[in-house]
Amino acid sequence: MRNLMRAAVAALSLTAASFTAAADLTDVNTIVEQANLAAYYKGNDGRSEARMVITDAQGRQQTRQFTILRHDEADGGDQNFLVAFSRPADVRNTVFMVAKHTQSDDDRWLYLPSLDLVKRISAGDKRTSFVGSHYFYEDVSGRNISEDEHRLLETTAEHYIVENTPKDPASVEFSRYKVWIDKNNMLPVKIEYTDDADKLYRRVEVLAVEDVQGHPTVTKSRVSDLISGGFTTMEFRFLKYDIGLDESVFTERSLRKLPRNWLRRPKS
């Protein structure tokens, strides 16, 4: 009888623990921090190949292909990104590099091989078109979560819905943006931007998520211009985390002389 009672108590404890583990988060800063980690900090580093299709309002399309290398200095901390273009021919060997900082403005460079020119992208240009697409430069490495005030609007069965308001409204083109965060994996799966006239003008959507080395990972997304009707779709392939990237990859030297050994697709 005593053993039966012990078993019942243990079962009740496990059930209670399960309910506690499944309890909804209520602190908006915790939700935003976890979503930021899920979206941008999987593994210590990573590599992926991306195919971007830009569609304008008339249905005309352009394609871009590139490889992304990422290295984290710390979870939730500073990061380095290098984006090297391979197709089409007019953008081949164009390189975009970001030194992402959590306590200051990010540093961004763009190398244009046709001019042999390294161009510094100012903080004021981070929300401009990334190589002619509907993505912005800031979308590549992510917006610093300290730049906004966050408010939890709603918790549904599937999502945390968070409204974000810029601390420096003059530095951005939006008045606020709303994010839907998947409660199962904490990935932001939809973002909608509203302008100063309270009009919805831009949407970012996740179209596919796959498990990569135990990390739920976005493998297809789309950005839509709700005013013009154009949109850009981006697909990610050959993703791999914890490849042991050398920090020397993320130096100005790599803009003109690509680190091809790291850009080369690794063997499975």
Salt bridges, closest charged atoms under 4 A:
ASP24 OD1 - LYS183 NZ 2.74
GLU49 OE2 - ARG47 NH2 2.78
GLU49 OE2 - ARG265 NE 2.85
ASP56 OD2 - ARG60 NE 2.71
ASP72 OD2 - ARG70 NH1 2.73
ASP78 OD2 - HIS101 ND1 3.54
ASP106 OD2 - ARG108 NH2 3.16
ASP107 OD2 - HIS101 NE2 2.87
ASP107 OD1 - ARG120 NH2 2.45
ASP116 OD1 - ARG256 NE 2.98
GLU138 OE2 - LYS126 NZ 3.76
GLU138 OE1 - ARG127 NH1 2.64
GLU138 OE2 - ARG143 NH1 3.12
ASP139 OD2 - ARG202 NH2 2.57
GLU147 OE1 - LYS126 NZ 2.87
GLU147 OE1 - ARG143 NH1 3.87
ASP148 OD2 - ARG143 NE 2.90
GLU163 OE1 - ARG151 NH2 2.97
GLU163 OE2 - ARG176 NE 3.25
GLU173 OE1 - ARG127 NE 2.75
GLU192 OE2 - LYS190 NZ 4.00
GLU192 OE2 - ARG203 NE 2.84
ASP198 OD1 - ARG176 NH2 2.66
GLU205 OE1 - ARG222 NH2 3.18
